[in-house]
């Protein structure tokens, strides 16, 4: 999963990076503000996520729609 964030200023960026570092998250912060470069980085990451999801589905690692409906039905009964 990927999240694209535009910070408002350098201070926000430093706080966000410190937070991500503290939780040992992987991130990419060297993207310029050039729209074409930002778009290319986003699309690249998005396509990688789609490819990974396809591999998981092909290997049988997914939840069927019926299973999801049953899960929500059980949760409704508990509430």
C-alpha positions in Angstrom: 0.0 0.0 0.0 1.2 3.5 -0.8 0.3 6.9 0.4 1.3 10.1 -1.4 1.6 13.1 0.9 2.2 16.8 0.1 3.4 18.6 3.1 2.7 22.3 3.5 6.2 23.3 4.6 9.7 22.0 5.6 8.8 21.7 9.3 5.8 19.4 8.5 8.0 17.3 6.3 10.6 16.9 9.1 8.0 15.9 11.6 6.5 13.4 9.1 9.9 11.9 8.3 10.7 11.6 12.0 7.4 9.8 12.6 8.0 7.4 9.7 11.5 6.7 10.8 10.4 6.1 14.4 8.1 3.3 13.2 10.7 2.0 10.7 8.4 2.7 7.7 9.9 2.6 4.2 9.3 5.8 2.3 10.6 7.8 -0.6 11.2 11.5 0.0 13.5 12.4 -2.9 10.7 13.2 -5.4 10.9 16.7 -6.9 7.9 19.0 -7.2 7.9 18.6 -10.9 4.4 17.3 -11.8 5.6 14.8 -14.4 8.1 13.3 -11.9 5.5 13.1 -9.1 3.0 11.5 -11.5 5.6 9.0 -12.7 6.6 8.0 -9.2 3.0 7.6 -8.2 2.1 5.6 -11.2 5.1 3.4 -10.8 4.2 2.6 -7.1 0.5 2.2 -8.1 1.4 -0.3 -10.8 3.7 -2.2 -8.4 0.8 -2.5 -5.9 -1.5 -3.8 -8.6 1.0 -6.4 -9.8 1.5 -7.5 -6.2 -2.3 -7.8 -5.7 -2.6 -9.8 -8.9 0.1 -12.2 -7.7 -1.7 -12.7 -4.4 -4.9 -13.4 -6.1 -3.3 -15.9 -8.5 -1.8 -17.7 -5.6 -5.2 -18.0 -3.9 -4.5 -15.4 -1.2 -7.8 -13.5 -1.2 -11.1 -13.4 0.6 -14.3 -14.1 -1.4 -17.1 -11.7 -1.6 -19.4 -14.2 0.2 -16.9 -14.5 3.1 -16.8 -10.7 3.5 -20.7 -10.6 3.6 -20.7 -13.3 6.3 -18.1 -11.4 8.3 -20.2 -8.2 8.2 -23.4 -10.2 9.0 -21.7 -11.6 12.1 -20.5 -8.2 13.2 -24.0 -6.8 12.8 -25.4 -9.5 15.1 -22.8 -8.6 17.8 -23.8 -4.9 17.8 
